[in-house]
Amino acid sequence: MVEFNALGPLEAAVDGRLVDLGTPKQRALLALLVSRVGQPVTVDLMLEALWAGHPPPSATTSLQAYVANLRKALEPQRAPRTPATVLRKCPQGYLVDSRVVDVDVHRFGEHARAGWQAWDRGDPREALIRFETGLALWRGQAYAEVAGATWLAPELARLDGLRLSVLEMRCAALLGVGAHEMAVAELEAFVQSHPLREYGCELLVLALYRAGRQADALEVLRSTQMRLAEELGIDPRPTLKQLEWEILNQAPTLDWQPPPAAPAVRGTDVSTAAPRVRTTEPPPAPVTDKEIFVGRDRELGQLADSLAAAADQGRVVTVSGEPGSGKTLLLRRFAEHAGVPVLSGTCPEHVDAPPLWLWEQVLRAASTCLPHCPVPEPVAELLRGATEELVCGTEMIGTTLRRFEAIVRYLSDASDTTPLVILLENLHRADLSSLRLLAHLAESVPTSRLLLVVSYRSDEAAPLAETLAALARAGMTRVELKGLSARETQTLASAVLGREVGRRTADALWSRTDGNPFFLRELIKLLTGEQHLDQADTAPVPVPVREVVLRRIARLPRTAAKLLSVAAIAGRSFDIEVVAEAAAVEIEAALEALETAIAAGLIGEDQQRLGWFRFTHALFAETLYETTGRLRRARLHRLIGAATDRAWTGSTERDAETARHRLPAAELTPAAAHFPAAGPAVVVAGAADARAAPESGRPGPPRSPHDP
């Protein structure tokens, strides 16, 4: 029996001894085969995977050599010219025979299944043993050497999802045996790393309640509700709402009762041990799980390089991007693999935080992670809630400065023994005192071993100008998150859906979202059946996306919002003179209003055509189009058509060529490809090129099937 360990760097043991697996490509080949153990892997897939789609002429010869070398390592006692039994040839290619190997991935799944079965029959002690035994098999990132390979992404997503589910159930089992304080410590770290997993939040709330911390339990519930609303545009599931009601009413069902001495028969009510029970079988890959991580290799490399440099001299990194670009997930991924203490703080999105709330979280984490570092009295006062002097006027400036100095000294001194990461999220929502302390700390970062990482929304960066200037003086590295590439979009869609997604579907997803991870995930979730895979370009705008877009539009001045609503009827790209006339807005006022929309990241100026603008995402224009009434759409079609006619006929002979360049028919009104939910063609009265569309084959404007 050959043992393969893939829950970490790939290892192979023959007769209990680890064997040398050879070169990186040879190890990658074995990882591919082990990840599909018992299944044939074609030669074409091997070549595609090992050489990233560009195999050299000698690739087949190299592949045969890798197979021969692996066979020698895995079956050292095999006689010459006898058939291989571990890495076998088959008609379709090669396979690792599951009958003669043992893979830790399978053992982990077996322990997880046994743990779920023990939990279902009311035996939390046995469940805890099974879950912990399975988790002990993990030695790091699964298939660590090839974790970034696109062909492995679906399997990694499945394993990560199963591991997180087992971590949650281990904590549920801790609650089941009465280890409430231990469960609190485990769950606080888990929820901080995975705040969108509602079951983990539910368990933390229950653990806090049983540990006598009712106020903290309610705070976790409310912060979870706000995060789900802001980041996903959804309400928490009913069990969380029910749990809040039970805590407020101190329901007896929340109290812990010892489990029975012997396992209970199936069907026994074990809700008092841990009232939220999962299904018998471990869940498959969580196809809508927000934890699937794709791409961002360059950004992770920048963060890793900055952390390495901080071992000698402190560094500052800013991470910016539009809403939904994946800032939180990137920083969570970095924190999981940092290898040093990470002190995190985040600003709430929906309520105003008290002074220094951001830093209070960081300092609480420091006092927990660094017990060997004594906490200065000014810091201890802050942790006790003494922040009144920060808002009491100029007479308290001296006290505030001394407190700032004590905090800076405390964190800098703590980094003497080990580099520290200070992670501040949603800086655009930080209170003024927190920003001032951040600027003050930035001055001392170069003389410490701190890595200071802050994230903020690029469309809300204006209030941070002074703070960012202070960070820049400390030697700041900027990380700006753009959308995922088309290839990364394909990988993400395949991982979420649990099956291979074709390039055409991926291209359609990318063209509508420009790779924004939040938009992508929501659009992918609509493609739940085979019949939907070919509808990526015609699926309606997902409800969470529509709500987020409309919330961003609502923050604009009234004139800007009005202009964008009219522009959405004209298309993703639009001529501001045409749109302003159709909206009955003076051109100067229109240009001034558009500046606010540009600052909000909703549109951008076309650098090739003067006077033209473009929605940042097609989904922005689609949302505005879909939320405009049918009658108003028809009226705006006519107004835009008439304004376009005047733009053409009003051009002088000298400017005719320029006008024709500025008003192409395909840009005059949005093409069906831009607004895929549209129905049959509509003739826009008064629009010269739009009138020609049905006969000439040019795309007409978007429309509802019910538009006149």
KETIRO-345436 format. One record per residue (C-alpha): x, y, z; residue in three letters. Coordinates in steps of 0.1 Angstrom, whole numbers, padded with zeros to 4 digits, always signed. Each point is the difference from the previous one (the first is absolute). Layout:
% residues N
XYZala...
% end
This chain:
% residues 708
+0000+0000+0000met+0014+0034-0011val-0011+0029+0022glu-0006+0035-0015phe-0003+0030+0022asn-0015+0030-0020ala-0014+0021+0029leu+0031+0021-0001gly+0032-0004-0022pro-0004-0032-0020leu+0017-0030+0016glu+0002-0037-0009ala+0010-0027+0024ala+0010-0036-0010val+0002-0025+0028asp-0002+0029+0024gly+0029+0020-0015arg-0004+0032-0019leu+0014-0002-0035val+0015+0027-0023asp-0026+0011-0025leu+0024+0018-0023gly-0002+0033-0018thr-0029+0026+0004pro-0016-0011-0033lys+0002-0036+0010gln-0016+0008+0034arg-0027+0020-0018ala-0008-0030-0022leu-0003-0022+0031leu-0023+0026+0016ala-0022+0000-0030leu-0003-0038+0001leu-0005-0002+0037val-0027+0027-0001ser-0019-0023-0024arg+0010-0033+0016val-0018-0029-0016gly-0009+0021-0030gln+0018-0001-0034pro+0019+0032-0009val+0005+0005-0037thr+0034+0009-0014val-0015+0032-0015asp-0011+0012+0034leu+0034-0008+0015met+0018+0020-0027leu-0025+0029+0004glu+0004+0000+0038ala+0038-0003+0001leu+0008+0025-0026trp-0029+0024+0005ala-0015-0006-0035gly+0033+0005-0019his+0019-0034+0000pro+0033+0000-0019pro+0007-0025-0027pro+0019-0022+0025ser-0029+0000+0026ala-0012-0035-0008thr+0035-0014+0005thr+0004+0019+0032ser-0034-0013+0012leu+0010-0036-0006gln+0033+0006+0020ala-0020+0014+0029tyr-0023-0030+0000val+0029-0024+0000ala+0018+0018+0028asn-0031+0001+0022leu-0006-0038-0006arg+0036-0006+0012lys-0006+0021+0031ala-0034-0015+0009leu+0008-0037-0008glu+0038-0004+0007pro-0003-0038+0002gln-0019-0005-0033arg+0018-0024-0023ala+0010+0013-0035pro-0027-0003-0027arg-0027-0009+0025thr-0032+0021+0000pro-0002+0029+0023ala-0027-0002+0027thr+0000+0035+0015val+0004+0023-0030leu-0017-0020-0028arg-0004+0006-0037lys-0036-0001-0012cys-0016+0006-0034pro-0009+0036+0008gln+0035+0008+0015gly+0012-0007+0035tyr-0015-0005+0035leu+0010-0005+0036val-0017-0033+0010asp-0022+0008+0031ser+0001-0037+0011arg+0037+0001+0008val+0005+0035+0014val-0012+0019+0031asp-0006+0037-0003val-0004+0023+0030asp-0027+0020-0019val-0022-0031+0001his+0008-0007+0036arg-0010+0036+0009phe-0033-0005-0018gly-0006-0033+0019glu+0007+0016+0034his-0023+0029-0009ala-0028-0024-0010arg+0004-0020+0032ala-0001+0032+0020gly-0032+0011-0016trp-0016-0034+0006gln+0010+0001+0037ala-0014+0035+0003trp-0033-0011-0016asp-0004-0028+0025arg+0005+0024+0029gly+0037-0009+0009asp+0019+0033+0001pro+0030-0017+0017arg+0006-0024-0028glu-0007+0027-0026ala+0026+0022+0016leu+0026-0028-0002ile-0008-0007-0036arg+0001+0036-0011phe+0033+0007+0018glu+0016-0032-0014thr-0009+0012-0035gly+0012+0035+0005leu+0033-0013+0014ala+0008-0013-0035leu+0004+0035-0014trp+0036+0013-0002arg-0008+0032-0019gly-0014+0010-0034gln-0012-0031-0018ala+0022-0009-0030tyr+0022+0029+0011ala+0025-0001-0030glu-0027+0003-0026val-0027+0018+0020ala-0001+0028-0026gly-0007-0023-0030ala-0033+0006-0017thr-0006-0037-0006trp+0001-0006+0038leu-0023+0029+0010ala-0033-0020+0002pro+0016-0027+0022glu+0017+0026+0022leu-0034+0018+0004ala-0016-0033+0010arg+0026-0008+0025leu+0001+0035+0015asp-0038+0000+0003gly+0000-0034+0017leu+0028+0010+0024arg-0019+0032+0010leu-0032-0021+0006ser+0019-0024+0022val+0016+0029+0019leu-0035+0013+0007glu-0013-0034+0011met+0030-0005+0023arg-0010+0032+0017cys-0036-0013+0001ala+0013-0032+0016ala+0019+0021+0026leu-0032+0017+0009leu-0017-0034+0002gly+0025-0012+0026val-0002+0032+0020gly+0033+0016-0010ala-0015+0034-0005his+0030+0022+0008glu+0023-0021-0023met-0027+0002-0027ala-0001+0038+0004val+0037+0003-0006ala-0001-0022-0030glu-0030+0016-0016leu+0012+0036+0005glu+0030-0008-0021ala-0021-0019-0025phe-0026+0027-0005val+0026+0027-0003gln+0015-0020-0029ser-0033-0011-0015his-0026+0026+0009pro-0024-0009-0027leu-0005-0036+0012arg-0033+0004+0019glu+0002-0034+0018tyr+0033+0010+0016gly-0015+0033+0011cys-0030-0019+0014glu+0022-0023+0020leu+0021+0030+0013leu-0032+0017+0012val-0011-0032+0018leu+0034-0005+0016ala+0001+0036+0012leu-0034-0003+0015tyr+0009-0032+0018arg+0032+0016+0013ala-0021+0028+0016gly+0008+0027-0026arg-0035+0009-0013gln+0009+0035-0011ala+0030-0013-0021asp-0023-0026-0015ala-0025+0026-0011leu+0028+0022-0014glu+0012-0029-0022val-0035-0005-0013leu-0004+0036-0009arg+0034+0004-0016ser-0008-0032-0021thr-0033+0014-0011gln+0017+0033-0011met+0028-0018-0019arg-0024-0022-0019leu-0021+0029-0010ala+0029+0022-0011glu+0022-0026-0018glu-0027-0023-0013leu-0032+0019+0001gly-0018-0028+0019ile-0016-0006+0034asp+0013-0026+0024pro-0016-0034-0001arg-0031-0005+0023pro+0020-0021+0025thr+0021+0031+0009leu-0031+0021+0004lys-0015-0027+0022gln+0032-0002+0021leu-0001+0038+0006glu-0036-0003+0013trp+0009-0029+0022glu+0030+0019+0015ile-0021+0031+0007leu-0026-0022+0017asn+0026-0023+0017gln-0017-0031-0014ala+0007-0031+0021pro+0008-0020-0032thr+0033+0019-0003leu+0013-0014+0033asp+0024-0028-0002trp-0008-0035+0013gln+0025-0029+0003pro-0002-0025-0029pro-0014-0035+0009pro+0025-0025+0013ala-0007-0023-0029ala-0007+0010-0036pro-0036+0009-0005ala-0020-0017-0027val-0005+0019-0032arg-0028+0025+0002gly+0007+0009+0037thr-0003+0038+0005asp+0036+0012+0007val-0008+0037-0005ser+0010+0009+0036thr+0035-0012-0007ala+0004+0022-0031ala-0033+0009-0016pro+0011+0005-0035arg+0004-0035-0016val+0015-0007-0034arg-0010-0028-0024thr+0014-0035+0003thr+0024+0001-0029glu+0027+0026-0003pro-0011+0026-0025pro+0015-0001-0035pro+0021+0029-0013ala-0019+0031+0011pro-0008+0013-0035val-0010+0035+0012thr+0027+0002+0027asp+0016+0034+0002lys+0033-0015+0011glu+0010-0012-0034ile+0032+0019-0008phe+0012+0004-0036val+0028+0021-0015gly+0017+0030+0018arg+0034-0017-0002asp+0018+0034-0007arg-0018+0017+0029glu+0007-0028+0024leu+0036+0002-0011gly+0002+0037+0007gln-0014-0006+0035leu+0024-0029+0006ala+0030+0020-0012asp-0010+0029+0023ser-0003-0024+0030leu+0035-0014-0007ala+0014+0035-0002ala-0017+0009+0033ala+0023-0024+0018ala+0027+0026-0004asp-0019+0032-0004gln-0037+0007+0003gly-0022+0005-0030arg-0034+0015-0009val-0023-0016-0027val-0033+0015-0012thr-0026-0023-0017val-0027+0018-0020ser-0027-0009-0024gly-0036+0005-0009glu-0027-0017+0021pro-0001-0037-0006gly+0036-0001-0013ser+0010-0026+0026gly+0021+0021+0025lys-0013-0018+0030thr+0006-0035-0015leu+0035+0010-0011leu+0010+0012+0034leu-0016-0030+0017arg+0020-0023-0023arg+0032+0019+0008phe-0007-0001+0037ala-0005-0038-0001glu+0035-0006-0014his+0019+0029+0016ala+0017-0022+0026gly+0002+0029+0025val-0026+0016+0023pro-0026+0020-0019val-0018+0027+0020leu-0033+0009-0018ser-0025+0028+0003gly-0029+0009-0023thr-0024+0029-0002cys-0037-0007+0000pro-0018+0011-0032glu-0034+0010+0013his+0006+0017+0033val+0024+0026+0013asp+0026-0015+0022ala+0012+0016+0032pro+0035+0017+0001pro+0029-0025-0006leu-0024-0029-0005trp+0023-0013-0028leu+0030+0001+0023trp-0018-0014+0030glu-0005-0033-0020gln+0037+0000-0010val+0012+0005+0036leu-0024-0026+0014arg+0015-0025-0025ala+0035+0011+0010ala-0007-0006+0037ser-0013-0035-0008thr+0028-0010-0025cys+0029+0016+0018leu-0005-0008+0037pro+0037+0005+0007his-0002+0037-0009cys-0013+0020+0030pro-0029+0023-0010val+0007+0037+0009pro-0026+0017+0022glu-0012+0025-0028pro-0006-0030-0022val-0018-0019+0028ala-0022+0031+0005glu-0010-0001-0036leu-0009-0037+0002leu-0022+0009+0030arg-0019+0025-0022gly+0016+0032+0011ala-0002+0021-0032thr-0020+0030+0012glu+0030+0024-0001glu+0005-0006-0037leu-0031+0021-0007val+0001+0025+0028cys+0019+0029-0017gly+0035+0014-0002thr+0007-0001+0037glu+0003-0038-0003met+0026+0001-0028ile+0028-0008+0023gly-0018-0031+0014thr-0008-0012-0034thr+0035+0004-0013leu+0014-0019+0030arg-0025-0028-0006arg+0010-0001-0037phe+0037-0002+0010glu-0007-0029+0024ala-0019-0019-0027ile+0028+0005-0025val+0027-0010+0025arg-0020-0031+0010tyr-0004-0013-0035leu+0035+0009-0011ser+0016-0017+0031asp-0022-0031-0006ala+0015-0003-0035ser+0035-0002+0014asp-0003-0038+0006thr-0020-0008-0031thr-0014+0019-0030pro-0036+0010+0004leu-0027+0006-0026val-0026+0028+0009ile-0029-0005-0024leu-0026+0029-0002leu-0030-0006-0022glu-0026+0025-0013asn+0022+0030+0008leu-0024+0022-0019his-0025-0005+0029arg+0026+0008+0028ala-0007+0027+0025asp+0023+0031+0001leu+0019-0011+0031ser+0008-0034-0015ser+0014+0018-0031leu+0021+0023+0021arg+0015-0029+0019leu+0007-0018-0033leu+0019+0030-0013ala+0019+0003+0032his+0009-0037+0000leu+0012+0003-0037ala+0028+0022+0011glu+0015-0027+0022ser-0007-0030-0023val+0035+0003-0018pro+0018-0004+0033thr-0021-0031+0011ser-0007-0035-0014arg-0037+0008-0007leu-0018-0007-0032leu-0029+0024-0001leu-0026-0010-0026val-0031+0021-0005val-0029-0005-0025ser-0025+0025-0012tyr-0025+0005-0029arg+0015+0020-0028ser-0033+0018-0007asp+0000+0013+0036glu+0037+0010+0003ala-0005+0038+0000ala-0004+0004+0038pro+0033-0021+0004leu+0022+0025-0019ala+0019+0012+0031glu+0004-0035+0015thr+0012-0015-0033leu+0025+0029-0003ala+0014-0009+0034ala+0002-0037-0010leu+0018+0009-0032ala+0027+0018+0020arg+0006-0033+0018ala+0009-0018-0033gly-0034-0013-0011met-0006-0029-0024thr-0033+0003-0019arg-0020-0031-0009val-0030+0009-0022glu-0024-0029-0007leu-0014-0001-0035lys-0024-0027-0014gly+0010-0036-0005leu+0012-0010-0035ser-0021-0020-0024ala+0020-0032+0009arg-0004+0007+0037glu-0037+0005-0006thr-0002-0034-0016gln+0018-0016+0030thr-0023+0017+0024leu-0031-0010-0019ala+0012-0036-0001ser+0007-0001+0037ala-0033+0015+0010val-0021-0021-0023leu+0020-0032+0007gly+0005-0008-0037arg+0021+0012-0029glu-0013+0033-0016val+0009+0007-0036gly+0019+0030-0012arg-0030+0015-0018arg-0020+0000+0032thr+0029+0014+0019ala+0005+0028-0026asp-0037+0009+0003ala+0002+0002+0038leu+0031+0021-0002trp-0014+0024-0026ser-0030+0008+0022arg+0020+0003+0033thr+0035+0010-0011asp+0012-0026+0025gly-0015+0016+0032asn+0000-0030+0024pro-0033+0010+0017phe-0018+0005-0032phe+0015-0032-0014leu-0011-0022+0029arg-0035+0013-0001glu-0003-0004-0037leu+0015-0035+0002ile-0025-0010+0026lys-0028+0005-0026leu+0017-0027-0022leu-0012-0029+0021thr-0009-0024-0028gly+0014-0013-0033glu-0026+0019-0019gln+0011+0032+0015his+0037-0002-0008leu-0006+0015-0035asp-0020+0028+0015gln+0028+0019+0017ala-0005+0029-0023asp-0038+0001+0003thr-0006-0007+0037ala-0016+0029+0019pro+0019+0022+0024val+0002-0019+0033pro-0021+0016+0028val+0029+0005+0024pro+0020+0018-0028val-0030+0022-0009arg-0004+0010+0036glu+0037+0009+0004val+0000+0020-0032val-0032+0019+0009leu+0015+0008+0034arg+0031+0015-0016arg-0022+0020-0025ile-0021+0013+0029ala+0031+0016+0015arg+0005+0023-0030leu-0015+0035-0004pro-0034+0000-0016arg+0012+0014-0034thr+0027-0027-0003ala-0024-0028+0008ala-0024+0014-0026lys+0026+0002-0026leu+0012-0036+0006leu-0036-0013-0003ser-0003+0016-0034val+0035-0011-0010ala-0009-0036+0007ala-0027+0002-0026ile+0026+0013-0025ala+0024-0028+0007gly+0031-0010+0020arg+0019+0027-0020ser-0017+0033-0005phe+0004+0035-0014asp-0006+0025+0028ile-0014+0027-0023glu-0026-0024-0013val-0008-0013+0036val-0001+0036+0014ala-0025+0011-0026glu-0022-0030+0005ala+0001+0006+0037ala-0007+0037-0004ala+0032+0010+0020val+0023+0028-0010glu+0033-0014-0013ile+0021+0018+0026glu-0022-0013+0028ala+0002-0035-0016ala+0038+0000-0001leu+0002+0012+0036glu-0024-0028+0011ala+0019-0026-0019leu+0031+0008+0020glu-0017-0013+0031thr-0009-0032-0018ala+0036-0004-0012ile+0013+0005+0036ala-0025-0027+0011ala+0015-0024-0024gly-0033-0005-0020leu+0012+0014-0033ile+0033+0009-0017gly+0009+0024-0028glu+0007-0014-0034asp+0036+0010-0008gln-0004-0005-0038gln-0032+0020-0006arg-0005+0034+0014leu-0034+0004+0018gly-0005-0038+0003trp-0003-0018+0033phe-0004-0037+0010arg-0016-0019+0029phe+0027-0017+0020thr-0020-0032-0001his-0026-0012-0024ala-0021-0011+0030leu-0002+0036+0011phe-0017+0010-0032ala-0022-0031-0001glu-0012+0006+0036thr-0010+0036-0008leu-0017-0011-0033tyr-0020-0028+0017glu-0012+0023+0028thr-0013+0026-0024thr-0037-0003-0008gly-0011-0012-0035arg-0017+0032-0009leu+0029+0021+0011arg+0024-0022-0019arg-0021+0005-0032ala-0001+0037+0005arg+0038+0002+0007leu+0007-0021-0032his-0018+0027-0020arg+0017+0029+0017leu+0034-0016-0004ile-0007-0008-0037gly-0011+0036-0006ala+0031+0014+0018ala+0022-0023-0021thr-0016+0012-0032asp+0006+0036+0009arg+0036-0008+0009ala+0004-0015-0035trp-0018+0027-0020thr+0014+0029+0021gly+0036-0009-0010ser+0016+0023-0025thr+0016-0013-0031glu+0034+0006+0016arg-0010-0021+0031asp-0019-0027-0018ala+0028-0025+0001glu+0005+0006+0037thr-0037-0003+0007ala-0001-0033-0018arg+0029-0012+0020his-0016+0011+0033arg-0034-0015-0007leu+0003-0036-0013pro-0032-0019-0002ala+0012-0028+0023ala+0006+0025+0028glu-0031+0022-0007leu-0022-0024+0020thr+0011-0030+0020pro+0005-0032-0020ala-0018-0032+0008ala+0033-0015+0011ala+0003+0027+0027his-0036-0006+0012phe-0005-0037-0006pro-0034-0002+0018ala-0015+0021-0028ala-0026-0013-0024gly-0007+0006-0037pro+0012+0031-0018ala-0017+0033+0005val+0000+0029-0025val+0008+0033+0017val-0019+0027-0017ala+0022+0029-0010gly+0034-0018+0004ala+0016-0003-0035ala+0022-0030+0007asp-0024-0017+0023ala-0027+0001-0027arg+0025-0018-0022ala+0008-0026+0025ala-0027-0027-0008pro+0008+0001-0037glu+0038+0004+0002ser+0006-0025+0027gly+0014+0027+0023arg-0010-0005+0037pro-0029+0020+0012gly-0006+0013+0035pro-0007-0022+0030pro-0036-0007+0007arg-0024-0020+0021ser-0022-0025-0018pro-0029+0022+0012his+0014+0033-0014asp-0022+0016-0027pro
% end
